Amino acid sequence: MELIHNKTGPHAEAWRFESKMNGWNAAEDLEDYIHPYWRTFEEPNPMLHQLLGVIYTILLIFSTLANGCVIWIFTTTKGLLTASNILIVNLACCDFLMMIKNPVFIYNCFHLGPVFGLEGCKLFGLLGAYVGPVAAMTNAAIAFDRYRCIAHPMGKRWSNGQAGLVVFLSWMYASPPALLPYFEVWGRFVPEGYLTSCSFDYMTEDFSTRLFTFILWVWDYLIPLIIIIVCYSKITSKVMNHEKDLKKQAEKMNVASLRSGEASATRNEIRVAKVGLTLTAIFLLAWTPYASVAFTACFGDRSKLTPLGTMIPALCAKLTACIDPLVYAINHPRYRLELQKRIPWLFAREPQDAKDDASESSNSIQGSA
């Protein structure tokens, strides 16, 4: 096979492309924002760039349609627009916005490098810096809402206005760590890995960057995680104790079960809690690898990181935007029925017992508003 001569990098006989060093085709205004560590790697194989572009295109189409349906159905169906579901809609909006920025990444993939320059990189990073933390705090709010409903079933529930305020506060909560690096007051947004996407700078080796990364980890990841763990731990304990009390009372009265309308309502609250817990588990599986990469780069042995290794956690985060709508569809009978009514060709018709469950679940959720 004829060798392909290359002065900027080693030969690439197998794939017959001229191998250059990573970042060789970056926009001029990005030169000072690409960490030297990424330049020690050869540029990724063009096929890997294009494969990522194809994968992200598929995710973009599916996620946009699926989350668009969630937002459309929940916001235009009177019986579904409850306080609990307003939080779900906010999560769907986060997923929708996360994928809206993907055309920039896809375009970069097919052009084998960053095309839109510094401002495009900063806008890409800004959007990502908002939707991740907002989703985290929304998951925490869902966990707290479920805890209140199950631990204090006779207590006052959030109104739609209060749920809207929680959504607003979640966006305000995410603003400082998103806006500070955008305006480069503290930290900055830089290309990462393949240089086709941008995130906050966790590679620069100085005290300011490390302090910002640590505070970001606590603010955007650890605090929501603690709230989620505490709330769901209390929910689990409450449910287990409740079941034990029911069994003891049933044994004393020599009956098979003491389940009543109140117990049925409790089961529906638990069903909603399971949805929240599933969404939280998906969130943790998606963002924990990303947090681990940032922490390793900032405080650990960064020699273990490769451009491809940093792209896998980012891909996991994008997958959540596709999985979340499926969780809604599987666990929310009323949503499935409404979707079937509006888009009848989408899937098979729901059985009658699902309609009964949907009515029961709707009444319970409305009661929690």
Secondary structure, 3 states (H helix, E strand, C coil): CCCCCCCCCCCCCCCCCCCCECCCCCCHHHHHHCCCCHHHCECCCHHHHHHHHHHHHHHHHHHHHHHHHHHHHHHHCHHHCCHHHHHHHHHHHHHHHHHHCHHHHHHHHHCCCCCCHHHHHHHHHHHHHHHHHHHHHHHHHHHHHHHHHHHCCCCCCCCHHHHHHHHHHHHHHHHHHHHHHHCCCCCCEEEECCCCEEEECCCCCCHHHHHHHHHHHHHHHHHHHHHHHHHHHHHHHHHHHHHHHHHHHHHHHCCCCCCCHHHHHHHHHHHHHHHHHHHHHHHHHHHHHHHHHHHHHHHCCHHHCCHHHHHHHHHHHHHHHHHHHHHHHHHCHHHHHHHHHHCCCCCCCCCHHHHHHHHHHHHHHHHCC
